[in-house]
Amino acid sequence: KTVAFAHLDYPDACQALQVVRRRKDFTSGKLTIKRVHLITSLPPGTATGAQLAAWIRGHWKIENLLHHVRDRTFREDDSQIHIGRLPRIMAGLRNLAIGVHRQDGRTNIAAALRHTARDCRRSLTALGLTG
């Protein structure tokens, strides 16, 4: 559901959205319903509710494919690197590793990292640096 407004104190905000998320725990059978409110700068009528929902799902696809892997597999949130450009450099290296393994057809990045770590030549081969 979307609502146009003119009184919210966010620059360029044009619409508020309410997203209802339903999740069923298959173990317990319990249904959980969450309501999330979002703000967009898109003027009313620019996108349909279905298009907005697709964009939101697209955001979560990126979150699940990249950021979740960085957080869980590389434990990025626990990193002690906080000085200067180093955090951005390390994020880039993590993204490179994830991208190389995904391009190689791997879906389980943790398993791919373990496999590659067992022999340093595997990393070079994955990067196309050896025959």
Buried (B, 14 or more C-beta within 10 A) or exposed (E): EBEEEEEEEEEEBBBBBEBEEEEEEEEEEEEEEEEEEEEBEBEEEEBEEEEBEEEBEEEEEEEEEBEEBBEEBBEBEEBEEEEEEEEEEBBEEBBEBBEBBBEEEBEEBEEBBEBBEEEEEBBEBBEEEEE
